[in-house]
Amino acid sequence: MTAAWIYTLIPAAITVLGAAVAVKLRPGPVLVSAIQHFAAGVVFAAAAGEIMPDVMHGGSLTATLLGGFLGIAVMLGIRQMERVVKGPSGLLTMVGADIFIDGLVLGIGFAAGAKAGLLLTVALSLEVLFLGLAVTTELSETVKNRARILLIVAGMALLMPLGALVSAPIAALPDVYVTGFLSFGLIALLYLVTEELLVEAHEVPDKPWVTAMFFVGFLLLMSLEEMMA
C-alpha cells in the first residue's frame, strides 16, 4: 500500500499542472467537454475491467451488497451537499470531497492488485485534471492572484494522497472485507462517470468527435490493460 500513496502523487501533480495551464490559457467549453468524455471512458473502463471482476469473484454477496449500498449512500450524500452548498466555497468543498474519495478508491484498487492500481492511477489522473480545470476556472472569476489559485488547487490535490493513506490498512484485512471496500469503490467510480463527468460534459452541445472521445478513452485503457497482461 506504500505504492498507492506514491502513485497518488502523480494525479496530484497533474492537477496542479493543469491548473497552472488553465490560469493562463482558459480552455473553451468544447475542449472541456471532450476532456470530460475522454476521462469518463477511461474511468468506466478501469471500473468495468479491473474492479468489477474482483467484486464479482470476491465470494461474498453480503460484503458486495453492504459495500455497494454504503457507496450509494455516500455518493448521494455528496450529491445532496452539492445542491445545498453554493458558490466557490461549495465547489471547493465538493471537489475536495471528490478528490479525497478518489484517493480512497485508488488505495482500494491497489489492495486488489498492482495492475488495477496502475490503471486506476491513469484513469483518476484524467479525472482530477478536469477537477483542477473546473476549480481554476471558477476561482479565476473572483481571485485575481494566480499564485493563490495554484496554492488552493495544490492544497486540494494533497487530499488524494491523504485518502490513500486512510485506505492503507485495507490490504491487511481478510478478503471478505476487501471485497466490500472494492464494491464501495466500484459504486464511487460509476457515480463519477454517470452523474458528474458525463452530466457536465453534456452541458454544451455535443459534436460527434467530442462524443467519440468517451469510446477513445475506453479503448485506450482496454488496450493498456492488454499490454500489461
Secondary structure by P-SEA (a helix, b strand, c coil): caaaaaaaaaaaaaaaaaaaaaacccccaaaaaaaaaaaaaaaaaaaacccaaaaaacccaaaaaaaaaaaaaaaaaaaaaaaccccaaaaaaaaaaaaaaaaaaaaaaaaacaaaaaaaaaaaaaaaaaaaaaaaaaaaaccccaaaaaaaaaaaaaaaaaaaaaacccccccaaaaaaaaaaaaaaaaaaacccaaaaaacccccccccaaaaaaaaaaaaaaaaac
